[in-house]
Amino acid sequence: MSTKVAQILPAVDSTAVFKENIFNGKVLFCTGGGSGICKGMTEAVMRHGANATIVGRNLDRLNASAEELSKATGKVCLAAQADVRKPEQLRDAVAKTIEKYGRIDFVICGAAGNFLAPISGLSENGFRTVLEIDTLGTYNTIKATMDHLRKSKVASKPNLVRLGTPYQVHVSAAKAALTIFISSPTVSNVVAVEEGPHGVRSNVIAPGPIAATEGMERLRPAFSGADKAIISAAGREGDIRDCANAAVFLLSDAACHITGQVLPVDGGNMHLATTQLPYPQSVLDPDSTKSIIKPRL
């Protein structure tokens, strides 16, 4: 008897779908842009004509990433060191961006803290730190860039969040706050509604498991073989290019009538109602997963 094989659609480069010049003359400001998904989104936006500023705490990594992005795209990428928890540092990064380019058209709030820890083992400091980076950091970024976004005729601001999951009460709380602040009808889509009349759109990208990222390596359980085979309805792990394509779309004029929305980029993972840890083993025998959870920060 023959075995049926599920169809798997591969990830594609944004340049295979969108014109390469759609962001000519535009400027992207991206927190967390020195690595992972945000670096991939920045590269994609740059490949379509934009210059960029990437923001983070590690200046050496930022400089290396900025050089890589410039070489890969032929555009200009500025490295600006800042801790998103410090409003004055973000304002300085924005000032450097304006001095360099004269404008900011797009903002991606992607700086985040992430690790696995049960509530019983998560320190108060660890919980607070993630909230400060993810939630307050996003608010600080919005505040620091909003005046410049209002001046742009094409302003758009996708934010990067992840859906809640066990052993991530700190991350889940931070992202829930962000989703409400940015796009939830609970508070009338605050940013989308308040800034819409000023020409600013605001949306959320919610990635599922994305391969080859630092975050996924931290969160991936010690599974093997068949346990890794199906992690989404699409039949594969996400690719950084999947998130990059979502960002290019949301920033483009094709999404001019889309604001206040949450766009999951997870291959249908959320509908499988699965956890990334063995369940209920991870709850009944926490020691069995101690190698992949971090008890304190």
Secondary structure, DSSP 8 states (H G I E B T S, - for coil): -------------GGGTS-TTTTTT-EEEEETTTSHHHHHHHHHHHHTT-EEEEEES-HHHHHHHHHHHHHHHSS-EEEEE--TT-HHHHHHHHHHHHHHHS---EEEE-------B-GGG--HHHHHHHHIIIIIHHHHHHHHHHHHHHHSTT-EEEEE-----TTBHHHHHHHHHHHHHHT-GGGT-HHHHHHGGGT-EEEEEEE--BTT-HHHHHH--S--GGGGT-SSTTSS-B-HHHHHHHHHHHHSGGGTT--S-EEEESTTGGGGT--SS-TTHHHH-GGGGGGG-----
